[in-house]
Amino acid sequence: MKRRIRIILLILLSVGMLCPSYLICRVLPAYQMVFGWLFRTDMSHIIVRFILYGVLAWLVLSVFSDRKPPNSWFIMILGVLSIAVIQEVTQLLTGQGPAGWDDVFDILVDMSGAVIGIIVFRWKWGRDG
């Protein structure tokens, strides 16, 4: 996939993840239907978040590493973690309700997906390189 397309996908995915889905669901009924279908059960909620953050981490690495391993995994993981935390804070500020253990669990799922995305990218980079 061309770098320009990966950059566009990275921006769209980041913006989509940071938008307050609670408010969007209240304004757009079609979005509410899709969102409700994707996150209808706890297991689907976990799987979708895991995949989203795995793809986000893979895109970050594929855009910024230029076929070389990044110098610091810490910076990459911190970048993905910041999006996860901002996303949770945005939800809380837009009326989702008070923070709880489910928010911490969501962030842990997000980080697990990101770590798998990083591992997949590194494995592919090691095979291609």
C-alpha positions in Angstrom: 0.0 0.0 0.0 1.4 3.4 -0.9 2.6 5.6 1.9 0.2 8.4 0.9 -2.8 6.1 1.2 -1.5 4.8 4.6 -1.2 8.4 5.9 -4.8 9.2 4.8 -6.0 6.0 6.5 -4.1 6.8 9.6 -5.6 10.3 9.8 -9.1 9.0 9.1 -8.8 6.2 11.7 -7.4 8.6 14.3 -10.1 11.2 13.8 -12.8 8.5 13.7 -11.5 7.1 17.0 -11.3 10.5 18.7 -14.7 11.7 17.7 -17.2 11.5 20.5 -19.2 8.5 19.3 -21.8 9.2 22.0 -22.8 12.5 20.5 -22.6 11.3 16.9 -24.9 8.4 17.8 -27.4 10.9 19.2 -27.3 13.0 16.0 -27.1 10.4 13.3 -29.4 7.4 13.6 -27.6 5.5 10.8 -24.3 5.8 12.7 -26.2 4.6 15.9 -27.3 1.4 14.0 -23.8 0.6 12.8 -22.2 1.5 16.1 -24.8 -0.6 18.0 -24.2 -3.6 15.7 -20.4 -3.4 16.0 -20.5 -3.1 19.8 -23.6 -5.1 20.6 -22.0 -7.6 23.0 -19.0 -7.3 25.3 -17.1 -9.8 23.2 -17.7 -7.9 20.0 -16.7 -4.7 21.8 -13.4 -6.2 22.8 -12.7 -7.7 19.4 -13.5 -4.4 17.5 -11.4 -2.3 19.8 -8.6 -4.9 19.6 -8.6 -4.8 15.8 -8.9 -1.0 15.6 -5.9 -0.4 17.8 -4.0 -3.2 16.1 -4.6 -1.5 12.7 -3.8 1.9 14.2 -0.4 0.7 15.6 0.4 -1.1 12.3 -0.4 2.1 10.3 1.7 4.3 12.6 4.7 1.9 12.2 4.2 1.6 8.5 4.0 5.3 8.0 6.8 6.5 10.3 9.3 3.7 10.2 10.2 3.9 6.5 11.0 0.1 6.3 13.4 0.5 9.2 12.6 -0.6 12.8 11.6 2.4 14.8 14.2 3.6 17.3 11.9 3.5 20.3 8.9 1.2 20.8 8.2 3.3 23.8 7.4 6.3 21.7 5.1 4.3 19.3 3.2 2.7 22.2 2.9 6.0 23.9 1.4 7.6 20.8 -1.2 4.8 20.5 -1.8 5.0 24.2 -2.4 8.7 24.0 -5.1 8.2 21.4 -6.7 5.5 23.6 -6.7 7.8 26.6 -8.0 10.8 24.7 -10.8 8.7 23.2 -11.9 7.6 26.6 -11.7 11.1 28.1 -13.6 12.5 25.1 -16.4 9.9 25.7 -16.5 10.9 29.4 -16.7 14.6 28.7 -19.5 14.2 26.2 -21.9 12.4 28.5 -21.0 8.8 28.6 -21.0 8.8 32.4 -18.5 8.7 35.2 -15.1 6.9 34.7 -15.0 3.3 35.9 -13.1 0.1 35.6 -14.6 -0.6 32.2 -12.7 2.4 30.8 -9.4 1.0 32.2 -10.3 -2.3 30.7 -11.0 -0.6 27.3 -7.5 1.0 27.4 -5.9 -2.4 28.3 -7.7 -4.0 25.3 -6.6 -1.1 23.1 -2.9 -1.6 24.2 -3.2 -5.3 23.7 -4.4 -4.7 20.1 -1.6 -2.2 19.6 1.1 -4.6 20.8 -0.2 -7.3 18.4 -0.2 -4.7 15.6 3.4 -3.9 16.4 4.4 -7.5 16.6 2.7 -8.3 13.2 4.5 -5.3 11.6 7.8 -6.3 13.1 7.4 -9.9 12.0 6.5 -8.8 8.5 9.4 -6.3 8.4 11.8 -9.0 9.6 10.6 -11.4 6.8 10.7 -8.7 4.0 13.9 -7.0 5.2 
